[in-house]
Amino acid sequence: MPKFLVNRWHGMHIVWALVLIFVLTVALTWYQWVLGLLGLVLGGAVGVFGVLAERAFRKDLNDYVLTLTYRMKGVGHDVIGNLPFGIILYNEDKDVEWHNAFVGTVMGRPSVVGEPLGQLFPVLMQAKDKDKETPPIETSIGGRVYELIFRPQERMLYVRDLTDMWTLKKRYEEEKLALGIVMMDNLEEVAQGMDEQQRALMLSKVTGEINEWALRYGLFLRRLSSDRYMVIANQGSLKQLEQSRFELLDEVREITMDQKLPMTLSIGFASGNDNVIELGHLAQTSLDIALGRGGDQAVVKVGQRQNFYGGKSNAVEKRTRVRARVIAHALRDLMKESDNVVIMGHKMPDMDSVGAAIGVLKAAQLHGKEAFIVLEGVNPSIQRPMELVKEDEKLYRRFISPDQALGLMGKRSLAVVVDTHRATMVAEPRLLQQTDRIVIIDHHRRSEEFIDDAVLIYMEPYASSTCELVTELLQYIHERVVLDVREATALLAGITVDTKSFSFRTGSRTFEAASFLRRNGADSMLIQRMLKEDLEEYIRKAEIIRHAEIFRESVAIAAADNGKQVPQLLIAQAADTLLNMTGVKASFVIGLRPDGLVGISARSLGQINVQVIMERMGGGGHLTNAAAQMQGTVTEVAKKLKKILKEIEGEEGFPE
């Protein structure tokens, strides 16, 4: 309060003082009337002065308050009207009752009073709890970004302009460092048999294409070796590369198509980490994943997100067995240094998984090591091979349950994982936690999930099967390898099943491995008897195929939605049969498995990458052979599959 009001403040003590003066004056008049009369006159004068002073005080106070109120109203209207953010008051019907000038500027017209909020800001209609306070919502109006702060209780809406901050944030994100590595997958393989002039010409074409690609997207390119480049970019350029789906992969493959083995590239990119050293490790890891998936593709890791691009061609078969020999010697040394060996495949094992496990078991026995195979149960796909194994009591005793395997595992035990590289897919994941000595032997393309702490990894996506890889290892792991008929037959059965009787994914090394097994007594007639179908199963498979529909003229989709459970083996066989139909380039069969999950098997002739499709559905596999299992109903899974197929068609298009 101002000083002049404090100095002139009056209260009840003044009134009581006047009353006291009057009483004393009356008492004085009783004794000395002259003095009393004088005191009374003076007291009256003081009283009159007090009343006049009080009136003057009230008038000054009233004038001051009125002036201050007027000024506050004027300033308030001016401030609210010119605030750097918008204020909207609305009624119960969500219609605008009042707003300040900022809102008019945002909307591009002086007044929007009376208009519905949902019409002005459609994003508010998407709010689930309109009667509760929601987090700030961002929306774009007229090319600018605004933040809407919704206050339902006060029926008020704040509008803040975030364009400058959003632009700065976007620029910061786009300028974050991204590191990449570009590698020529099969330089030595392609260059074999070429003279120096042809080799130089081919390298010149590929190098020129890579340099032009880097220039087109503003990338810094530095050659590290004859077949490897380092790329420095930012996230903005990386997004453009992802939108182009790394067209460099197709361009290089096309310009080298005249070679017997076209040149392919693998690209690994990483971003989203402020630590440059960590970023370099992530870029190398991305490249390793691309190579592990067969090459001819790009892997991009940004934070927790990991995307795959390309992968339109099969992995190129390596002509030399140097890597097989090196891996065989390393595996031999690990077995010799271990107390025992525990081998396991994936859940719901197939012939390839069981055959490869038997091959590794033989390798351990050749070096005098106790070895066991983990088997959680016999499913229809391995029922006949296991009947063959039961005939050999010594071999059958080597199959143990997961609980028995846990009791055998120690720190110096060797765990060998065959036909998978995903920890969640192995027969008993807890076994991997019992030892630090883990070996992976697999022919699948590498997925995002991986057993990272393995001491030895032998992953070759070009191979037809894991049995083929194990057969090659057996030839180098011991000087004299003699296989039993059942062991050789089990390995050959795995190759036969995964290659569809040597019609898919076969290379020269596939037939060499089969030849070695045949020389060691593998019975091909016995394998044919294993692969025979029951009439009842054939009828059930025909019933599934009968309901198949053609999607986008080249994709067959069959959904067994009759409420009956279908074995995974039958689902896979139906997908194989559908692929043999005229005009079908990819087939998908969906059915309810006995374990309650919905299984989906995918097959392709190579033009459509079914591995990428199945990965989006939580599964994985190969370019031409993949699968997935998930919760839900057959109808829901079929709808999800069609949605993903439409997305991929929009991104890459289906082949004609």
TAUR-V334953 format. One record per backbone hydrogen bond with DSSP energy under -0.5 kcal/mol. NH is the residue of the N-H (numbers start at 1). CO is the residue of the C=O. Records with the same first field share a line. If there is no record, write none. Layout:
NH: CO  CO
This chain:
5: 2
6: 2
7: 3
8: 4
9: 6
14: 11
15: 11
16: 12
17: 13
18: 14
19: 15
20: 16
21: 17
22: 18
23: 19
24: 20
25: 21
26: 22
27: 23
28: 24
29: 25
30: 26
31: 27  28
32: 28
36: 32
37: 33
38: 34
39: 35
40: 36
41: 37
42: 38
43: 39
44: 40
45: 41
46: 42
47: 43
48: 44
49: 45
50: 46
51: 47
52: 48
53: 49
54: 50
55: 51
56: 52
57: 53
58: 54
59: 55
60: 56
61: 57
62: 58
63: 59
64: 60
65: 61
66: 62
67: 63
68: 64
69: 65
70: 66
71: 67
72: 68
73: 69
74: 70
75: 71
76: 72
77: 73
78: 74
79: 75
80: 76
81: 77
82: 78  79
83: 80
86: 159
88: 157
89: 98
90: 155
91: 95
94: 91
96: 115
97: 89
98: 89
100: 87
103: 100
104: 100
105: 101
106: 102
107: 103
108: 104
109: 104
114: 96
115: 112
117: 94
120: 116
121: 117
124: 121
125: 122
126: 123
127: 124
130: 128
132: 129
137: 148
139: 146
141: 144
144: 141
146: 139
147: 160
148: 137  146
149: 147  158
150: 148
151: 156
155: 151
156: 151
157: 88
158: 149
159: 86
160: 147
162: 145  160
163: 145
166: 162
167: 163
168: 164
169: 165
170: 166
171: 167
172: 168
173: 169
174: 170
175: 171
176: 173
178: 233
179: 270
180: 231
181: 268
182: 229
183: 266
184: 227
185: 183  264
186: 264
187: 184
190: 186
191: 187
192: 188
194: 191
199: 195
200: 196
201: 197
202: 198
203: 199
204: 200
205: 201
206: 202
207: 203
208: 204
209: 205
210: 206
211: 207
212: 208
213: 209
214: 210
215: 211
216: 212
217: 213
218: 215
219: 214
220: 232
221: 219
222: 230
224: 228
225: 228
228: 225
229: 182
230: 222
231: 180
232: 220
233: 178
235: 176
236: 174
238: 234
239: 235
240: 236
241: 237
242: 238
243: 239
244: 240
245: 242
246: 241
249: 246
251: 247
252: 248
253: 249
254: 250
255: 251
256: 252
257: 254
259: 256
262: 260
266: 183
267: 297
268: 181
269: 299
270: 179
271: 301
272: 177
276: 274
279: 275
280: 276
281: 277
282: 278
283: 279
284: 280
285: 281
286: 282
287: 283
288: 284
289: 285
290: 286
291: 287
292: 288
293: 289
294: 291
295: 290
297: 265
298: 309
299: 267
300: 307
301: 269
302: 300  305
303: 271  301
305: 302
307: 300
309: 298
311: 296
312: 296
325: 321
326: 322
327: 323
328: 324
329: 325
330: 326
331: 327
332: 328
333: 329
334: 330
335: 331
336: 332
337: 333
338: 334  335
339: 412
341: 370
342: 414
343: 372
344: 416
345: 374
347: 425
354: 350
355: 351
356: 352
357: 353
358: 354
359: 355
360: 356
361: 357
362: 358
363: 359
364: 360
365: 361
366: 362
367: 363  364
368: 365
369: 364
370: 339
372: 341
373: 398
374: 343
375: 373  400
379: 377
382: 379
383: 379  380
386: 382
387: 383
388: 384
389: 385
390: 386
391: 387  388
392: 389
393: 391
396: 392
397: 393
398: 395
399: 396
400: 373  398
405: 401
406: 402
407: 403
408: 404  405
409: 405
413: 410
414: 340
415: 413  437
416: 342  414
417: 415  439
418: 344  416
419: 441
423: 421
425: 422
426: 422  423
427: 345
431: 428
432: 429
433: 430
434: 431
436: 411
438: 436
439: 415
440: 456
441: 417
442: 458
445: 621
446: 292
451: 421
452: 450
454: 451
455: 438
456: 438
458: 440
460: 442  458
463: 460
469: 465
470: 466
471: 467
472: 468
473: 469
474: 470
475: 471
476: 472  473
477: 473
478: 474
481: 479
482: 480
483: 481
488: 484
489: 485
490: 486
491: 487
492: 488
493: 489
494: 490
495: 491
496: 492
497: 493
498: 494
499: 495
500: 497
501: 496
503: 499
504: 499
511: 507
512: 508
513: 509
514: 510
515: 511
516: 512
517: 513
518: 514
519: 515
520: 516
521: 518
522: 517
524: 522
527: 523
528: 524
529: 525
530: 526
531: 527
532: 529
538: 534
539: 535
540: 536
541: 537
542: 538
543: 539
544: 540
545: 541
546: 542
547: 543  544
548: 545
549: 557
551: 549  555
552: 550
554: 551
555: 551
556: 554  586
557: 549
558: 588
560: 558  590
561: 559
562: 560
566: 592
571: 567
572: 568
573: 569
574: 570
575: 571
576: 572
577: 573
578: 574
579: 575
580: 576  577
581: 578
584: 581
585: 554  583
586: 554
587: 603
588: 556
589: 601
590: 558
591: 599
592: 560  564
593: 591  597
596: 593
598: 630
599: 591  597
600: 628
601: 589
602: 626
603: 587
604: 624
605: 585
610: 608  623
613: 609
614: 610
615: 611
616: 612
617: 613  614
618: 615
619: 614
620: 627
622: 625
626: 602
627: 620
628: 600
630: 598
637: 633
638: 634
639: 635
640: 636
641: 637
642: 638
643: 639
644: 640
645: 641
646: 642
647: 643
648: 644
649: 645
650: 646
651: 647
652: 648
653: 648
